[in-house]
Amino acid sequence: MIRFFSQDTAFVLKGKREKASWLKKVAESRGFKIGDLNYIFCSDEYLLSVNKEFLGHDYYTDIITFDNSDDYYFETGKEAVSGDIYISVDTVRVNGETYGEGFDSELDRVIVHGLLHLTGCDDTTSALEKEMHSAEDEALKMIGENLAKRV
């Protein structure tokens, strides 16, 4: 189950059902099922406090992903991804402007970025960062396909 929350911000995600459907499709395309996946949209200050408390990092970021996966769906043979994904809407807004993507596009990229981490994608080197960006691009194509099927 995918759930969306807001913490320390008035932000409310639009199109929750469509986002959840898209994320399930992305997970399935990578050989995974969704277990318990929580997206927590928050402020810069809230995410900074999470970063300090749990990771020992004293800097702002747009996303922190905690992997809680330990489920396995025997009936499908697919691993279930579960986790808590914290997203700073403040940083996403700034990055959307900085990169010329706009808030909504940047938010979609960050939302799927967290899921991709849970499916095994990493971005700790420049080569892995390129792979992550490519996986994000592929996943973002799926959101358009998902919306087209609804029309």
N, C-alpha and C positions, 0 to 999 in steps of 0.2 A: 504494500500500500504506500502510496506517495502522499505526503501531507505537506502543507505550506503554512508557515507561521511568520508572524512579525514580532520582533523584540526590540524595544527601544526606538521604534520608528512608526510613523503613521502609514508607511507603505503597505499597500494591499496588491498582491499579484492579480492581474487580469487574466482571464482565460485559463483557469486552473485545470479544468478537465482536459482541454486541448494540450496543455503543457504535460500533464500526466500521461496522456495517450502517446504523445511524441516521445517522452522519456522511456516509456515501456518499449516502444518500437526501436529506439536506439540500443537499449540494453539487449533486446532479442537479436538485433543484427550483430551483436558482439558475442552471442552465445550465452547470455545471462538472463535471468528473471529478476524482477524487482521483489525484494523482501520488504523490509520496513525502511523507507527512505524519507527523511525529514529535511526540508529546506527551511532554514531560519533566516529571514531577511532582517537585517539590523543596521545600526548606525556604525560609522567609523569607530567611535569610541567604544561601543560594545564589542566589536570584533577585535579591537586592540586589546581589550581586557581578556578576551578568550585566548588571543595569541600569546599574551604574557603568561597567563595562568597555566595553560595546558601545553604550550610549546616552548616557553621560555624565550620568546622573541619579542623585542620591544620595537615593533614597527607596524605601520598600517599595511593592510593588504585588502584585496577584493574578495578573497574566498579562502576558507579553511574547510577541509574535508576530513571527517573522522570516519574511518572504516569500522563498521560494526558487523561485518559479514561473517556469518558462521553457519548459515543455512545451506541446505542442498535439497533441491527438489528431485526426489527419487523418481517420480512419475515422468519427468521430462529429461532427467539426466543433466540438468543445467544448474549451475551455481546461482544462488540468490545474492544479489548485492543489497546490503543494508548499510545505512550510515546517517550521519548528521552533517549537513552541508550548510555552513554559515556564509552568508553573502552580505557584504556591505553595500547597501544601495547608494550610499554617498560616493564611494570610490567607483562603483560601476557608472554612476552618472558622470563623474569627472573623466573617466577613461573613455566613455562613449563620445564625449565632446573632443577629447584629445586625439583620439584615433579616427574621428569623423564618421563613426558608426551610428551615433545616436544611442539614446538610453536603451530602447527596447531591443535593438540588435545586440548590443553589448551584454545586456542582461541574459538573453538567450544563450550567448556564447559562454558566459560564466556558469549559467545553470547546467549546461551540458558538460562543461569542463569538470565540474565536481563529479558527475556521474562517470565520466571517462576515467577519472582517477580510480574509482571503485571497480572498474572493469580491467584495471591493470595498466592503463596508460600513465606515463610518468613524464615529467618535464624538467628533470634535474640537470640535464646537459643540453647543449644547443642542438644536437642531433635528435634527442628525445623531444625537445621543444618543437621541432619541425614536425615530428610524427604526431604530436598532440594537436598542433594547429591543423594538420591535415585531417585528423579524426574529427576535430570540431567542425571543419568545413563540411565533411560528409554528413555529420549529424544535423547540421543546420539546413542542408538540402532536404532532409527528411521532414522538417517542420513545415516546409512549403508543400510537400506532397501530402502531408497529414491534413493541412487546411484545405487543399484542393479537393480532397475526397469528401469533405463536408458540404461543398457547394452543390 
